[in-house]
């Protein structure tokens, strides 16, 4: 619901009969400036307290169930509840721990949860009727950028593979009849599948033809690699770092090396829920925005966040496994350590959180590239329908968060190809390695 400012005075009700012509003219100009300022504020989602709607702007629901998967990037949802940012906006966030992304999808679709920390591409998959039931969905905001990785099993290192080029050489030299290498992602239309596919393809490996790809829930990745069920996986933290600490794998590439400042998890919900509870959607977004800003404000806050989400009720792992990469302190398990400038971010002055149309469109281009979408959709129209920039603008105004200059952004990915959202159909069709 867009912010509105209501004026008690109407221009034709102004009593200027006792004013001089100059004073009357000045009064009219001042009124018009005030009216224009009000209209501009409405467009930007900025309004004083109490002016959000013609009636009450109180949240329609006081308790909001938000699903999450045990991953580091659930942090802003968890901390919004733990630190009480939700109370400021008149709601109580109830984080609900889910076992898999399929479970998150199903509970969003059938209304068992109100919203979720969810894969960007999963939301678009449901919207387009791929990877599960078809239902109109909404992205309310981004939750984080960066912070995922592709982990390869140590047995590949023993065969001389430490990077994409080495992996390509191993696959190309595989003898006839040799079993395919197996790689795991977390959901067929999700972010991890797309990072894995993009990285493989950048090294001339077709993920649909040259390797076997399976789906494994994030918390089960390390255990499955330990028993030899896969040769590599793409997942969010802390499970890549956990594999290194358990000495079963190494980081071949981080997701930020594939696409610096890439979109990752979002706050997703059904379009039906957002339409029924618009004030609640705005309050929920504002609370999580504040939590993300708090997390990014200091290293001490990041440490407290790591301590909190490491608990059994959330990620359920050792705090140090989460903290290292959350602070940008990376080691790849091959003897290299570095300070990562593009570590996982939750706010970055709002750049993380704005639901850019181009980000949503990118996932659809990759779904098209890999044959998940059989035809090109109206990329921009779908993104405008799914990404609720109107709700985000209001939430950002409530939380005092700046808005970017535009609704699109551009990036050059690991293969040197530029994505700017201008011609998504051409972009999707131009890749050499595709279905």
Phi and psi in degrees as a GROMACS rama.xvg file:
@    title "Ramachandran Plot"
@    xaxis  label "Phi"
@    yaxis  label "Psi"
@TYPE xy
-70.7554  148.465  UNK-2
-67.0457  145.137  UNK-3
-135.446  143.391  UNK-4
-116.796  126.411  UNK-5
-106.309  133.499  UNK-6
-106.234  129.991  UNK-7
-75.7639  -26.1966  UNK-8
-96.5082  133.874  UNK-9
-111.722  147.082  UNK-10
-57.0704  -39.557  UNK-11
-76.0685  -2.7408  UNK-12
-100.224  -1.78775  UNK-13
-67.5135  128.655  UNK-14
-93.6567  95.8698  UNK-15
-109.358  17.0555  UNK-16
-66.6905  -24.6329  UNK-17
-98.6417  4.24318  UNK-18
-94.8704  154.146  UNK-19
-68.3623  159.406  UNK-20
-54.6908  -40.9587  UNK-21
-65.2368  -43.5605  UNK-22
-67.3564  -39.4662  UNK-23
-63.2571  -42.3567  UNK-24
-62.439  -41.7675  UNK-25
-64.974  -39.7116  UNK-26
-62.5938  -41.4942  UNK-27
-63.4574  -42.7926  UNK-28
-61.2253  -44.0609  UNK-29
-62.0828  -40.6555  UNK-30
-62.7347  -44.3785  UNK-31
-64.5607  -36.5177  UNK-32
-63.255  -42.9085  UNK-33
-62.5436  -42.9518  UNK-34
-64.2808  -41.9797  UNK-35
-63.8064  -40.55  UNK-36
-62.1476  -40.2526  UNK-37
-63.9443  -42.6563  UNK-38
-64.0934  -40.3546  UNK-39
-64.566  -41.2264  UNK-40
-63.364  -37.2547  UNK-41
-63.149  -41.5192  UNK-42
-64.6443  -34.5054  UNK-43
-87.2237  -1.87544  UNK-44
76.6188  24.3515  UNK-45
-111.176  127.672  UNK-46
-157.413  153.59  UNK-47
-67.9529  162.202  UNK-48
-55.1586  138.935  UNK-49
87.2508  1.24624  UNK-50
-114.753  25.5101  UNK-51
-79.9514  -24.9737  UNK-52
-154.486  164.049  UNK-53
-65.1649  -26.8633  UNK-54
-113.871  -147.631  UNK-55
-70.1017  140.162  UNK-56
-103.629  13.4204  UNK-57
-64.9562  144.553  UNK-58
-57.1363  135.844  UNK-59
-70.0061  -30.498  UNK-60
-116.723  133.033  UNK-61
-89.1749  -28.783  UNK-62
-113.578  125.471  UNK-63
-121.933  116.888  UNK-64
-86.9851  119.298  UNK-65
-119.488  113.73  UNK-66
-73.1252  151.569  UNK-67
-151.613  156.896  UNK-68
-106.07  144.671  UNK-69
-65.2289  88.2966  UNK-70
-143.909  154.041  UNK-71
-55.7879  -35.8633  UNK-72
-80.1764  10.2048  UNK-73
-82.9426  1.15956  UNK-74
-57.4176  -43.3808  UNK-75
-70.0568  -31.2121  UNK-76
-65.9661  -47.1996  UNK-77
-64.155  -46.5733  UNK-78
-71.5113  -26.9916  UNK-79
-60.1147  -36.862  UNK-80
-79.842  -45.5831  UNK-81
-67.5031  -35.1867  UNK-82
-94.1579  -3.47305  UNK-83
81.1022  15.9785  UNK-84
-64.2945  -27.6191  UNK-85
-65.5184  -38.5944  UNK-86
-61.5259  -33.7811  UNK-87
-57.782  -29.986  UNK-88
-106.128  14.7986  UNK-89
79.9963  22.211  UNK-90
-132.935  166.246  UNK-91
-122.223  115.243  UNK-92
-83.0047  126.878  UNK-93
-111.944  97.846  UNK-94
-67.9519  131.059  UNK-95
-119.726  121.161  UNK-96
-78.9376  127.907  UNK-97
-114.796  155.935  UNK-98
-86.0618  -27.6529  UNK-99
-155.661  164.839  UNK-100
-68.9279  -30.1403  UNK-101
-62.7735  -37.5096  UNK-102
-65.7015  -42.5133  UNK-103
-60.1306  -46.645  UNK-104
-56.2295  -51.7332  UNK-105
-63.4832  -39.3407  UNK-106
-73.1157  -30.6164  UNK-107
-67.3258  -43.4198  UNK-108
-66.0706  -41.5061  UNK-109
-93.6581  0.964037  UNK-110
83.8984  12.4872  UNK-111
-68.3442  -29.318  UNK-112
-122.435  155.188  UNK-113
-82.6839  -40.1311  UNK-114
-152.806  176.855  UNK-115
-157.093  150.053  UNK-116
-73.0766  112.555  UNK-117
-147.661  155.286  UNK-118
-63.0654  132.816  UNK-119
-53.7808  -49.5114  UNK-120
-68.3666  -23.2564  UNK-121
-66.8741  -42.3632  UNK-122
-59.1424  -45.3749  UNK-123
-70.6608  -31.6379  UNK-124
-62.2031  -45.3119  UNK-125
-65.2349  -41.2497  UNK-126
-57.04  -40.1642  UNK-127
-93.4579  -0.709011  UNK-128
76.9865  27.3436  UNK-129
-119.671  145.929  UNK-130
73.7538  23.679  UNK-131
141.474  -166.784  UNK-132
-65.6829  152.722  UNK-133
-91.3641  128.41  UNK-134
-157.171  142.789  UNK-135
-66.7649  130.094  UNK-136
-126.09  163.323  UNK-137
-132.121  141.127  UNK-138
-101.521  118.541  UNK-139
-86.557  -34.0532  UNK-140
-171.304  163.067  UNK-141
-84.1366  146.376  UNK-142
-101.986  -32.7692  UNK-143
-160.364  162.701  UNK-144
-123.797  152.015  UNK-145
67.1324  -174.186  UNK-146
86.8477  19.636  UNK-147
-114.123  176.821  UNK-148
-163.527  165.011  UNK-149
-109.005  121.417  UNK-150
-105.732  132.764  UNK-151
-109.878  146.672  UNK-152
-69.9062  147.713  UNK-153
-59.4414  -25.4009  UNK-154
-64.1144  -27.2389  UNK-155
-72.3303  -36.8667  UNK-156
-59.443  -38.211  UNK-157
-66.4481  -17.8878  UNK-158
-100.347  12.8686  UNK-159
90.4628  9.00855  UNK-160
-97.2336  120.912  UNK-161
-129.406  -7.04045  UNK-162
-154.223  -175.169  UNK-163
-64.5798  -38.7487  UNK-164
-63.7487  -41.7776  UNK-165
-65.8622  -36.3371  UNK-166
-66.4406  -41.7581  UNK-167
-59.8359  -43.4265  UNK-168
-63.1292  -41.5199  UNK-169
-64.0987  -44.998  UNK-170
-66.8227  -42.0122  UNK-171
-64.7966  -29.8385  UNK-172
-94.4277  6.36306  UNK-173
-67.3298  132.634  UNK-174
-70.5192  150.639  UNK-175
-57.5695  135.92  UNK-176
87.8056  -7.52571  UNK-177
-72.4592  136.016  UNK-178
-57.4007  144.285  UNK-179
-66.7167  151.602  UNK-180
-71.2951  145.825  UNK-181
-113.936  130.06  UNK-182
-123.182  145.75  UNK-183
-114.867  140.987  UNK-184
-126.416  178.348  UNK-185
-100.487  -17.5283  UNK-186
-167.796  137.247  UNK-187
-56.9658  -33.6734  UNK-188
-104.52  5.65254  UNK-189
-81.9636  -179.571  UNK-190
-64.0011  -43.718  UNK-191
-65.4433  -36.5527  UNK-192
-62.1059  -42.3588  UNK-193
-70.5445  -37.9133  UNK-194
-65.2999  -43.4402  UNK-195
-60.9784  -49.1103  UNK-196
-62.9601  -42.6717  UNK-197
-64.4861  -42.1344  UNK-198
-66.9174  -45.328  UNK-199
-59.439  -47.481  UNK-200
-64.1153  -33.7695  UNK-201
-63.3042  -19.3188  UNK-202
-109.018  23.6333  UNK-203
61.8555  34.9777  UNK-204
-113.735  119.5  UNK-205
-85.4313  114.189  UNK-206
-65.8692  -18.4191  UNK-207
-90.9559  -10.9767  UNK-208
-128.191  -34.4441  UNK-209
-96.1472  -14.4242  UNK-210
-140.419  168.952  UNK-211
-101.341  134.438  UNK-212
-119.591  130.865  UNK-213
-123.72  165.125  UNK-214
-109.669  128.155  UNK-215
-137.605  132.872  UNK-216
-60.6053  145.431  UNK-217
-50.0231  -49.1156  UNK-218
-66.4312  -12.5534  UNK-219
-98.8089  -0.363665  UNK-220
-61.4696  -50.5269  UNK-221
-63.84  -44.06  UNK-222
-62.3579  -38.8423  UNK-223
-69.6875  -36.5822  UNK-224
-69.0625  -35.6484  UNK-225
-60.4778  -36.1886  UNK-226
-94.3716  6.39912  UNK-227
86.6568  19.2556  UNK-228
-77.1738  -15.6985  UNK-229
-149.65  157.225  UNK-230
-94.5922  -16.2614  UNK-231
-166.866  160.11  UNK-232
-149.947  157.927  UNK-233
-118.461  126.177  UNK-234
-157.016  168.011  UNK-235
-82.6077  166.345  UNK-236
-72.0755  153.886  UNK-237
-97.0083  16.3167  UNK-238
-75.7598  -22.7148  UNK-239
-70.419  -45.2417  UNK-240
-67.5027  -33.1033  UNK-241
-62.0422  -40.284  UNK-242
-63.3513  -37.7009  UNK-243
-68.107  -47.4643  UNK-244
-63.7515  -30.2559  UNK-245
-85.7342  0.131276  UNK-246
59.3789  40.7144  UNK-247
-117.199  -8.78802  UNK-248
-158.995  176.649  UNK-249
-142.052  156.878  UNK-250
-83.2206  116.368  UNK-251
-82.8719  -36.6312  UNK-252
-161.254  144.931  UNK-253
-91.2987  157.86  UNK-254
-66.8314  -28.8752  UNK-255
-71.9319  -19.31  UNK-256
-75.6815  -26.0597  UNK-257
-76.1843  -41.474  UNK-258
-155.124  104.189  UNK-259
-64.8818  132  UNK-260
63.1644  36.2912  UNK-261
-71.9366  153.035  UNK-262
-71.587  150.518  UNK-263
-136.043  -103.426  UNK-264
-80.9784  153.695  UNK-265
-130.802  165.368  UNK-266
-89.929  107.511  UNK-267
-112.196  152.333  UNK-268
-155.996  172.869  UNK-269
-79.773  150.667  UNK-270
-61.8659  -33.3027  UNK-271
-61.0351  -44.8047  UNK-272
-66.242  -44.5143  UNK-273
-63.3869  -36.4913  UNK-274
-69.8984  -35.2205  UNK-275
-78.2421  -32.5863  UNK-276
-127.953  59.33  UNK-277
-63.2091  -38.1289  UNK-278
-66.6926  -38.0455  UNK-279
-66.5421  -41.3449  UNK-280
-60.9365  -40.7257  UNK-281
-68.3562  -44.1154  UNK-282
-62.9847  -42.1224  UNK-283
-60.983  -45.5534  UNK-284
-63.6582  -42.8775  UNK-285
-63.6456  -41.3298  UNK-286
-63.7268  -42.5782  UNK-287
-72.772  -33.2683  UNK-288
-57.6809  -46.9978  UNK-289
-62.8993  -37.8497  UNK-290
-64.8698  -44.0578  UNK-291
-62.0562  -40.5213  UNK-292
-62.8577  -40.8544  UNK-293
-64.4312  -43.9623  UNK-294
-58.8701  -45.9169  UNK-295
-76.9202  -7.1518  UNK-296
-71.1773  -27.1908  UNK-297
-161.036  160.09  UNK-298
-66.6925  -33.0557  UNK-299
-63.1699  -39.6788  UNK-300
-67.3221  -36.1779  UNK-301
-66.505  -38.0417  UNK-302
-63.9119  -45.3445  UNK-303
-61.8464  -37.7391  UNK-304
-63.1253  -45.6306  UNK-305
-59.9729  -42.7841  UNK-306
-61.1956  -39.6349  UNK-307
-71.0236  -50.5615  UNK-308
-76.3042  -14.2747  UNK-309
-70.0028  -17.4921  UNK-310
-59.1006  158.134  UNK-311
-57.2273  -34.7832  UNK-312
-72.9179  -12.0304  UNK-313
-116.523  -102.702  UNK-314
-82.3923  -31.0279  UNK-315
63.5661  61.1398  UNK-316
-153.316  177.101  UNK-317
-66.8984  137.618  UNK-318
-57.9505  -39.7271  UNK-319
-62.7813  -31.1019  UNK-320
-64.1819  -37.1147  UNK-321
-76.4821  -45.4311  UNK-322
-63.8644  -41.9015  UNK-323
-52.3947  -57.5835  UNK-324
-76.4405  -22.4517  UNK-325
-66.9474  -29.766  UNK-326
-88.1954  -0.298855  UNK-327
83.5167  16.2923  UNK-328
-98.5813  103.603  UNK-329
-108.573  143.795  UNK-330
-136.865  137.237  UNK-331
-97.307  0.771372  UNK-332
81.6859  3.27919  UNK-333
-117.068  11.0066  UNK-334
100.233  -2.51828  UNK-335
-100.661  133.092  UNK-336
-128.227  147.6  UNK-337
-160.335  162.196  UNK-338
-93.6488  116.505  UNK-339
-88.9874  117.231  UNK-340
-73.9804  -29.0546  UNK-341
-100.934  50.8651  UNK-342
-73.4644  178.134  UNK-343
-63.4704  125.663  UNK-344
-119.657  144.44  UNK-345
-113.572  -8.9421  UNK-346
-145.482  -67.6538  UNK-347
50.0157  54.5112  UNK-348
57.7542  29.8456  UNK-349
90.9054  -10.0427  UNK-350
-64.4319  -31.1086  UNK-351
-66.4459  -36.1064  UNK-352
-95.0407  -22.5495  UNK-353
-64.5602  129.755  UNK-354
-81.5621  75.4087  UNK-355
-56.3762  134.168  UNK-356
-62.8108  -37.7486  UNK-357
-64.122  -30.9555  UNK-358
-65.6872  -46.9332  UNK-359
-62.5577  -40.0792  UNK-360
-63.0946  -35.9627  UNK-361
-60.1271  -43.7054  UNK-362
-62.4951  -37.3522  UNK-363
-66.4984  -35.095  UNK-364
-63.1802  -35.9114  UNK-365
-75.8455  -34.7104  UNK-366
-61.7113  -37.8956  UNK-367
-69.7422  -43.4581  UNK-368
-56.3264  -40.1083  UNK-369
-98.7473  14.1113  UNK-370
80.2178  7.34892  UNK-371
-71.6967  -36.8789  UNK-372
-100.409  127.733  UNK-373
-81.31  -22.3182  UNK-374
-136.529  163.108  UNK-375
-77.4947  124.853  UNK-376
-80.6409  177.886  UNK-377
-80.9793  88.1142  UNK-378
-51.4747  -50.3856  UNK-379
-67.5802  -41.27  UNK-380
-62.6764  -41.78  UNK-381
-64.4796  -44.8504  UNK-382
-61.5105  -39.7204  UNK-383
-65.3865  -31.3418  UNK-384
-75.9092  -39.6668  UNK-385
-81.1695  -50.0857  UNK-386
-80.3721  109.826  UNK-387
-85.9288  75.1517  UNK-388
-61.8639  -30.9048  UNK-389
-63.8444  -45.4884  UNK-390
-65.7812  -41.831  UNK-391
-61.4305  -42.7585  UNK-392
-59.2384  -42.7046  UNK-393
-64.7351  -43.717  UNK-394
-63.2552  -41.0517  UNK-395
-63.7362  -39.0063  UNK-396
-63.6064  -41.8363  UNK-397
-61.6947  -39.9648  UNK-398
-90.3575  -3.39324  UNK-399
70.9465  40.5352  UNK-400
-107.376  132.967  UNK-401
-70.0247  151.616  UNK-402
-101.005  149.272  UNK-403
-72.048  170.918  UNK-404
-72.6677  -29.0431  UNK-405
-142.076  173.439  UNK-406
-96.9734  1.0167  UNK-407
-125.578  156.04  UNK-408
-144.002  162.397  UNK-409
-124.13  152.32  UNK-410
-152.467  152.15  UNK-411
-109.531  122.911  UNK-412
-88.0123  -176.65  UNK-413
-59.5131  -27.6545  UNK-414
-89.4151  5.36213  UNK-415
84.3069  1.7089  UNK-416
-84.7685  131.721  UNK-417
-85.5154  133.014  UNK-418
-114.662  120.856  UNK-419
-132.135  0.818077  UNK-420
79.7427  1.27035  UNK-421
-76.1985  -35.5012  UNK-422
-140.323  74.5691  UNK-423
-62.6131  -34.6916  UNK-424
-62.8199  -46.3254  UNK-425
-64.3612  -42.3264  UNK-426
-59.6943  -47.4994  UNK-427
-64.0542  -33.5692  UNK-428
-85.5254  -13.3193  UNK-429
-85.6279  -11.1534  UNK-430
-69.7602  138.173  UNK-431
-69.3871  -44.1339  UNK-432
-97.6817  116.254  UNK-433
-163.175  -179.509  UNK-434
